[in-house]
Amino acid sequence: MGTTQLETVPEPKYWHLKTVLSDALDSEFEVGEILPNERELAARFGVARATLRQALEQLELEGRLQRRRGVGTTVAPPRMGVDVGGEQQSWPGSTADGWQPVGCEEAAPPAAIARLLGTRPGEPVHTVRRSRITHGQTVAAELLYVPGGSVPGLTAIGDRGAPHARAVLRELRRLELEGQERAVELGSARADDAKQLDRLPGAPVLVVTTRYVSGGRTVAVAVATYRADTCRLTFGETGSVQITHHEESRRAS
């Protein structure tokens, strides 16, 4: 590959480099192919490595690149379609909701979650961990926080694994669901989520927080963390939230 010098442009240099790199990904690389190292790329485009890193980080955020442990930076496949909100409201654990229970423990939730649940600071709640797998790849990890008062029929269970998680979900579904509220924001992967999603800590993620209401109060809160490099959120006229393929979004436009 020859050396390509960037023209002088009014926009930030890393942003222009991102556009140049994006074109190169389309024309010179295949999905899954490993990019040259930073030193080689910086020399090719005549930029400082700091500028190159900014451009690579932006492309990773947009889902064009993936950084994989022990492999390097590779060209990302098209984003996978994962429905995260249908027209009908339902409890977590309902038929075909796409999530697999991993485990459950009694633990104090973060302060923000405790405020939503109306529990005392430091008060432990059932914390159900679930994962979502699409096309053989884990695309999301979820923590579902359920106070003991929401599932009073739950007997003491010594097991902390999937059976305990399923028991909490089963008891929760005995309540009448009055409504649910969902919020979506961009975040950074925490260490435990990053490990489950095969990402580096601090990698960009999409965080979907869902509050479940029954009896006029919040009875559970779910915090789902989706890989931002894998998932694309779209909002339909019904207010539902979906994650679609790159290809689907191009066809829709």
C-alpha positions as CSV (number, residue, x, y, z in Angstrom):
1,M,0.0,0.0,0.0
2,G,1.3,3.4,-0.9
3,T,1.3,6.5,1.4
4,T,-1.8,8.6,1.3
5,Q,-1.5,12.2,2.6
6,L,-4.6,13.9,4.0
7,E,-5.6,17.2,2.5
8,T,-6.0,20.3,4.6
9,V,-9.6,20.5,5.7
10,P,-11.5,22.7,8.2
11,E,-13.0,19.7,10.1
12,P,-11.0,17.9,12.8
13,K,-8.3,15.9,11.3
14,Y,-9.4,12.7,13.0
15,W,-12.9,13.1,11.6
16,H,-11.6,13.4,8.0
17,L,-9.4,10.4,8.7
18,K,-12.4,8.4,9.9
19,T,-14.1,9.1,6.5
20,V,-11.0,8.0,4.6
21,L,-10.6,4.9,6.7
22,S,-14.3,4.0,6.3
23,D,-13.8,4.2,2.5
24,A,-10.8,1.9,2.8
25,L,-12.8,-0.6,4.8
26,D,-15.4,-0.8,2.1
27,S,-12.9,-1.2,-0.8
28,E,-9.8,-2.9,0.6
29,F,-10.9,-5.2,3.5
30,E,-13.2,-8.1,4.2
31,V,-15.3,-8.7,7.2
32,G,-13.2,-10.2,10.0
33,E,-9.9,-9.1,8.4
34,I,-7.3,-7.8,10.8
35,L,-6.2,-4.2,10.2
36,P,-2.5,-3.3,10.0
37,N,-1.0,-2.1,13.3
38,E,-1.3,1.5,14.4
39,R,2.3,2.4,13.4
40,E,1.7,1.2,9.8
41,L,-1.7,2.9,9.5
42,A,-0.3,6.2,10.9
43,A,2.5,6.1,8.4
44,R,0.2,5.3,5.5
45,F,-2.1,8.3,6.2
46,G,0.6,10.7,7.4
47,V,-1.0,11.3,10.8
48,A,0.0,11.1,14.5
49,R,-0.9,7.9,16.2
50,A,-3.1,9.9,18.6
51,T,-5.1,11.2,15.6
52,L,-5.4,7.6,14.3
53,R,-6.6,6.3,17.6
54,Q,-9.4,8.9,17.7
55,A,-10.5,7.9,14.2
56,L,-10.4,4.2,15.1
57,E,-12.4,4.8,18.3
58,Q,-15.1,6.6,16.3
59,L,-15.3,3.8,13.8
60,E,-15.6,1.3,16.6
61,L,-18.4,3.3,18.1
62,E,-20.2,3.3,14.8
63,G,-19.9,-0.4,14.5
64,R,-17.4,-0.6,11.6
65,L,-14.5,-2.1,13.7
66,Q,-14.1,-4.5,16.6
67,R,-11.2,-4.7,19.0
68,R,-10.7,-8.3,20.1
69,R,-8.5,-9.5,22.9
70,G,-5.4,-11.3,21.6
71,V,-6.4,-10.6,18.0
72,G,-6.3,-6.9,17.3
73,T,-8.7,-4.6,15.4
74,T,-10.9,-6.3,12.8
75,V,-13.5,-5.3,10.3
76,A,-16.9,-5.8,12.0
77,P,-19.7,-7.8,10.5
78,P,-23.1,-6.2,9.8
79,R,-25.0,-5.5,13.0
80,M,-27.4,-8.2,14.0
81,G,-31.2,-7.7,14.4
82,V,-32.4,-8.1,17.9
83,D,-35.8,-6.9,19.1
84,V,-35.6,-5.3,22.5
85,G,-39.2,-4.0,22.7
86,G,-42.3,-5.2,21.1
87,E,-45.7,-3.6,20.9
88,Q,-47.1,-5.8,23.8
89,Q,-45.7,-5.2,27.3
90,S,-44.6,-8.3,29.1
91,W,-42.6,-9.4,32.1
92,P,-39.0,-10.5,31.7
93,G,-38.8,-14.3,31.3
94,S,-42.0,-14.4,29.2
95,T,-42.1,-16.9,26.3
96,A,-39.6,-16.0,23.5
97,D,-38.2,-12.9,25.1
98,G,-34.8,-13.9,23.8
99,W,-33.0,-13.9,27.2
100,Q,-31.3,-16.8,28.9
101,P,-31.0,-16.8,32.7
102,V,-27.4,-17.2,34.0
103,G,-27.6,-16.8,37.7
104,C,-29.1,-14.9,40.7
105,E,-27.7,-13.5,44.0
106,E,-28.9,-11.3,46.9
107,A,-27.0,-8.0,46.5
108,A,-27.5,-4.3,47.1
109,P,-28.3,-2.5,43.9
110,P,-26.6,0.7,42.8
111,A,-28.0,3.8,44.5
112,A,-29.9,5.0,41.3
113,I,-31.6,1.6,41.0
114,A,-32.5,1.6,44.7
115,R,-34.2,5.0,44.3
116,L,-36.3,3.6,41.4
117,L,-37.2,0.6,43.4
118,G,-37.9,2.6,46.6
119,T,-35.6,0.3,48.7
120,R,-33.3,1.5,51.4
121,P,-29.7,2.2,50.6
122,G,-27.7,-1.0,51.0
123,E,-30.8,-3.2,51.2
124,P,-30.2,-6.4,49.2
125,V,-32.5,-7.5,46.4
126,H,-32.8,-10.4,44.0
127,T,-30.3,-9.7,41.3
128,V,-30.9,-11.9,38.2
129,R,-28.2,-12.0,35.6
130,R,-29.3,-12.9,32.0
131,S,-27.6,-13.0,28.6
132,R,-28.9,-12.6,25.1
133,I,-27.3,-14.6,22.3
134,T,-28.0,-14.0,18.6
135,H,-26.4,-16.0,15.8
136,G,-24.2,-17.8,18.3
137,Q,-22.8,-14.5,19.7
138,T,-23.5,-12.9,23.1
139,V,-24.8,-9.4,22.2
140,A,-26.2,-8.3,25.5
141,A,-26.0,-8.8,29.3
142,E,-28.7,-7.9,31.7
143,L,-29.1,-7.3,35.4
144,L,-32.7,-7.6,36.7
145,Y,-33.2,-6.1,40.2
146,V,-36.3,-7.5,42.1
147,P,-37.0,-6.6,45.7
148,G,-38.1,-9.4,48.0
149,G,-41.4,-7.6,48.5
150,S,-42.2,-8.0,44.8
151,V,-41.9,-11.8,45.0
152,P,-43.2,-12.7,48.5
153,G,-44.1,-16.2,47.4
154,L,-40.4,-17.0,46.7
155,T,-39.2,-19.6,49.2
156,A,-35.6,-19.7,50.3
157,I,-33.4,-21.2,47.6
158,G,-29.8,-22.1,48.2
159,D,-28.8,-22.3,44.6
160,R,-27.4,-19.1,43.1
161,G,-27.5,-20.3,39.5
162,A,-30.0,-20.4,36.7
163,P,-32.7,-22.3,38.7
164,H,-32.8,-19.5,41.3
165,A,-33.0,-16.9,38.5
166,R,-35.9,-18.8,36.8
167,A,-37.7,-19.0,40.2
168,V,-37.5,-15.2,40.6
169,L,-38.8,-14.7,37.1
170,R,-41.6,-17.1,37.6
171,E,-42.8,-15.4,40.8
172,L,-42.5,-12.0,39.2
173,R,-44.9,-13.1,36.4
174,R,-47.6,-13.8,39.0
175,L,-48.1,-10.0,39.4
176,E,-50.3,-8.0,37.1
177,L,-48.2,-5.8,34.8
178,E,-49.6,-2.3,34.7
179,G,-46.9,-0.7,32.6
180,Q,-43.3,-0.4,31.8
181,E,-41.0,2.5,30.9
182,R,-37.8,2.2,28.9
183,A,-34.8,4.5,28.5
184,V,-31.9,4.1,26.2
185,E,-28.4,5.8,26.5
186,L,-24.9,5.4,25.4
187,G,-22.5,4.1,28.1
188,S,-19.2,2.4,28.7
189,A,-18.8,-1.3,29.5
190,R,-18.1,-2.2,33.1
191,A,-15.5,-4.9,33.8
192,D,-18.1,-7.7,34.4
193,D,-20.2,-6.8,31.4
194,A,-17.2,-6.4,29.2
195,K,-16.0,-10.0,30.1
196,Q,-19.4,-11.4,29.3
197,L,-19.7,-9.6,26.0
198,D,-16.1,-10.3,25.0
199,R,-15.3,-6.5,25.0
200,L,-12.6,-4.4,26.6
201,P,-13.6,-2.5,29.7
202,G,-14.8,1.0,28.8
203,A,-15.9,-0.1,25.3
204,P,-19.0,1.8,24.0
205,V,-22.2,0.0,24.8
206,L,-26.0,0.8,24.6
207,V,-27.7,0.7,28.0
208,V,-31.5,0.0,28.0
209,T,-33.1,0.5,31.4
210,T,-36.6,-0.8,31.9
211,R,-38.9,-0.1,34.8
212,Y,-41.8,-2.5,35.5
213,V,-44.9,-1.2,37.3
214,S,-47.5,-3.3,39.2
215,G,-49.9,-2.2,41.9
216,G,-48.9,1.5,41.3
217,R,-45.3,1.0,42.2
218,T,-42.0,-0.1,40.6
219,V,-41.6,-3.8,41.3
220,A,-38.5,-4.5,39.2
221,V,-35.8,-2.7,37.1
222,A,-33.8,-4.3,34.3
223,V,-30.5,-2.8,33.0
224,A,-29.5,-4.4,29.7
225,T,-26.1,-3.7,28.2
226,Y,-25.8,-4.2,24.4
227,R,-22.7,-4.2,22.3
228,A,-22.7,-0.9,20.5
229,D,-20.5,-2.3,17.7
230,T,-23.0,-5.1,17.2
231,C,-26.4,-3.5,17.7
232,R,-28.3,-0.6,16.1
233,L,-31.4,0.8,17.8
234,T,-34.4,2.1,15.8
235,F,-37.6,3.5,17.1
236,G,-40.9,2.6,15.3
237,E,-44.1,4.4,15.2
238,T,-45.5,2.2,18.0
239,G,-42.7,3.3,20.3
240,S,-41.1,-0.1,20.2
241,V,-37.3,-0.4,20.2
242,Q,-35.6,-2.7,17.7
243,I,-32.0,-3.4,16.8
244,T,-31.5,-3.9,13.1
245,H,-28.9,-5.1,10.6
246,H,-26.9,-2.5,8.7
247,E,-28.4,-4.1,5.6
248,E,-31.9,-3.7,6.9
249,S,-31.4,0.0,7.6
250,R,-30.0,0.5,4.1
251,R,-32.9,-1.2,2.5
252,A,-35.3,1.0,4.6
253,S,-33.7,4.1,3.3
